[in-house]
Amino acid sequence: MQQRFSARDLERIKQAVRDAERKVSGEIVPVFVERSATYTLAAGRVAVLAAALAFLAIILFDRYVPALAVFDPLVIFFIVAATGSGAFALVRLFPGILRFFIRQDELDQATRRRAEVAFLREEIFHTRQRTGIMIFVSFFEHEVIVMADTGISKVVDQQVWDEVVLKIIEYVRKKDMVTGIVAAIGRCGDLLLEKGFVVTPDDMNELRDDLRTE
C-alpha cells in the first residue's frame, strides 16, 4: 500500500479532508485496502481443478504415451496432491491469478462486508449528527463504495453517492486516483453543506483527517 501513495499524495488527501470539513458539521473518512478478503474457498477451487487436470494427464499418458505412464497408486496420489497443493500456494502467493477464479458476486459481497467492518472499526458512526461519510476503495476487487451514516444518507439519494463513485472511477481510469479521491472528498463536503449540516461554534474534529490504509 505504501508503494501506491507518496507522502505528497497522502498530504493532498489529508488537506482535502480538512478543507471539506472546515465548512461543515460532518466527518469524511477515506479508507483504502489492498483487498477485502483472502478468498480461501476460491483458492481451494483452483487447487481441486489443478489436481483434477493432473489426474486427467496421468490417464491420458497411460492411454496414449505408455512410456510415460504411471501405475503406482502412491506415486499417482503424490503427483495429484502435489499439483493441487502447488496450485493453491501459487494463487495465494500471486493473488492476481486468483481473481480470474472468483465470481463477480463474490467480489461484490466481500467488498461490501469489508467496507461495513471498516465503517465500524473507524467509528464513522461516532459523530454528533450521524454525518460520517466513508470513501472505501478495495484495489484487488477494483471496487469503490461510498457509505454514509444515517444523518446524511437519509437526505441524499443513492444515485448521488453512485455519481461520487463514478467520478472516482473516471479518475482511476486516467491513472490519477488521488485527484479523484480529492474531488470525491470535496463533493461529499458540498453535499453536507447543501443539506444544512453547517459548521457550528462548538464543532470539533471528531475523527482524524488522514487516509486509512490496511
C-alpha positions in Angstrom: 0.0 0.0 0.0 2.9 2.4 0.7 4.0 1.9 -2.9 0.7 3.3 -4.1 0.9 6.6 -2.4 3.7 9.1 -2.0 3.9 11.4 1.1 2.7 14.2 -1.1 -0.4 12.1 -2.1 -1.2 11.4 1.5 -0.9 15.1 2.4 -3.1 16.1 -0.5 -5.9 13.7 0.7 -5.5 14.9 4.3 -5.7 18.5 3.2 -8.8 17.8 1.1 -10.5 16.3 4.2 -9.5 19.4 6.3 -10.8 21.8 3.6 -14.1 19.9 3.2 -14.7 19.6 6.9 -13.8 23.2 7.7 -17.2 24.4 6.5 -19.5 21.6 7.6 -20.5 19.6 10.6 -19.5 16.1 9.4 -16.6 13.7 9.0 -15.2 12.4 5.8 -13.0 9.3 6.1 -11.1 7.8 3.1 -10.3 4.1 3.7 -8.1 2.1 1.2 -7.5 -1.7 1.5 -5.3 -3.9 -0.7 -8.0 -6.5 -0.9 -11.2 -7.2 1.0 -10.9 -11.0 1.6 -8.4 -13.8 1.3 -10.7 -15.9 -0.9 -9.6 -19.2 0.5 -12.6 -21.0 -1.0 -11.7 -19.8 -4.5 -8.0 -20.9 -3.9 -9.4 -24.3 -3.0 -11.3 -24.4 -6.2 -8.1 -23.7 -8.1 -6.4 -26.5 -6.2 -9.1 -29.0 -7.0 -9.1 -28.0 -10.6 -5.3 -28.4 -10.9 -5.4 -31.8 -9.1 -8.2 -33.0 -11.5 -6.2 -31.9 -14.5 -3.1 -33.7 -13.2 -5.1 -36.9 -12.7 -6.5 -36.5 -16.3 -3.0 -36.1 -17.6 -2.0 -39.3 -15.9 -4.9 -41.1 -17.5 -4.0 -39.7 -21.0 -0.4 -40.6 -20.6 -1.4 -44.1 -19.6 -3.6 -44.5 -22.7 -1.6 -42.6 -25.4 2.0 -42.4 -24.1 2.7 -45.7 -22.3 6.4 -44.9 -21.9 5.5 -42.1 -19.5 2.6 -43.9 -17.8 2.5 -44.1 -14.0 1.0 -47.2 -12.4 2.0 -46.9 -8.8 -1.1 -45.7 -6.8 1.2 -44.0 -4.2 3.0 -42.1 -7.0 -0.3 -41.1 -8.6 -1.6 -39.8 -5.3 1.6 -37.8 -4.7 1.5 -36.2 -8.2 -2.2 -35.2 -7.8 -1.7 -33.9 -4.2 1.5 -32.0 -5.1 -0.1 -30.4 -8.1 -3.2 -29.3 -6.1 -1.0 -28.0 -3.2 1.3 -26.2 -5.6 -1.6 -24.5 -7.4 -3.1 -23.5 -4.0 0.3 -22.0 -2.9 0.8 -20.3 -6.3 -2.5 -18.4 -6.2 -2.0 -17.4 -2.6 1.4 -16.0 -3.5 0.2 -14.3 -6.6 -3.4 -13.3 -5.9 -3.8 -11.5 -9.3 -4.1 -15.0 -10.8 -6.8 -15.9 -8.2 -9.0 -13.1 -9.4 -9.8 -15.0 -12.6 -11.4 -17.7 -10.5 -13.7 -15.6 -8.3 -17.2 -14.7 -9.4 -18.2 -11.1 -9.5 -20.9 -11.5 -6.9 -18.2 -12.9 -4.5 -16.1 -9.9 -5.1 -19.0 -7.6 -4.5 -20.1 -9.3 -1.3 -16.5 -9.4 0.1 -16.0 -5.7 -0.6 -19.4 -4.8 1.0 -18.6 -6.8 4.1 -15.1 -5.3 4.4 -16.5 -1.8 3.9 -19.0 -2.4 6.7 -16.3 -3.7 9.0 -14.2 -0.6 8.2 -17.1 1.7 8.9 -17.5 0.2 12.4 -13.8 -0.1 13.1 -13.0 3.5 12.2 -16.1 4.6 14.2 -17.5 6.6 11.4 -20.9 6.4 13.1 -19.4 8.2 16.1 -20.4 11.8 15.1 -22.9 14.0 16.9 -25.3 14.3 14.0 -24.5 10.9 12.4 -23.0 12.7 9.4 -19.9 10.5 8.8 -19.1 9.6 5.2 -16.6 6.8 4.3 -15.0 6.6 0.9 -13.8 3.0 0.6 -11.5 1.7 -2.1 -10.5 -2.0 -2.4 -7.8 -2.4 -5.0 -7.9 -6.2 -5.6 -11.6 -6.1 -6.3 -11.4 -2.9 -8.3 -14.3 -1.5 -6.3 -15.3 1.7 -4.7 -18.0 2.2 -2.1 -19.3 5.4 -0.6 -21.0 4.7 2.7 -22.7 7.4 4.7 -24.2 7.4 8.2 -27.9 7.8 8.8 -27.9 11.5 9.4 -26.7 12.3 5.8 -27.8 9.2 4.0 -31.5 9.7 4.7 -31.4 13.1 2.9 -29.2 12.1 0.0 -30.4 9.8 -2.8 -28.3 6.7 -3.5 -27.9 8.0 -7.1 -25.9 10.9 -5.8 -23.5 8.5 -4.0 -23.3 6.5 -7.1 -22.2 9.6 -9.0 -19.4 10.2 -6.5 -18.2 6.6 -7.1 -18.3 7.1 -10.8 -16.3 10.2 -10.5 -13.5 8.4 -8.6 -13.6 5.5 -11.2 -13.3 8.1 -14.0 -10.0 9.4 -12.5 -8.8 5.9 -11.8 -9.1 5.1 -15.5 -7.0 8.2 -16.1 -4.4 6.8 -13.7 -5.0 9.7 -11.3 -6.7 8.2 -8.4 -5.5 10.8 -5.8 -7.2 13.6 -7.8 -10.3 11.5 -8.0 -10.3 11.0 -4.2 -9.7 14.7 -3.6 -12.6 15.5 -5.9 -14.9 13.0 -4.1 -14.0 14.4 -0.7 -14.9 17.9 -1.9 -18.2 16.6 -3.3 -19.1 15.0 0.0 -18.3 18.2 1.8 -20.6 20.1 -0.7 -23.4 17.6 0.0 -23.2 18.1 3.7 -23.3 21.8 3.2 -26.2 21.6 0.7 -28.2 19.6 3.3 -27.7 22.1 6.0 -25.0 20.5 8.1 -23.1 23.7 8.5 -20.3 24.1 11.0 -21.3 25.3 14.4 -19.3 27.3 17.0 -18.9 24.3 19.2 -18.0 22.0 16.4 -14.9 19.8 16.9 -13.0 17.4 14.7 -14.4 14.1 15.8 -12.3 11.8 13.6 -8.8 12.2 12.4 -8.3 13.6 8.8 -5.7 11.2 7.3 -6.2 8.4 4.9 -6.7 5.0 6.5 -4.8 2.1 4.8 -5.0 -1.6 5.5 
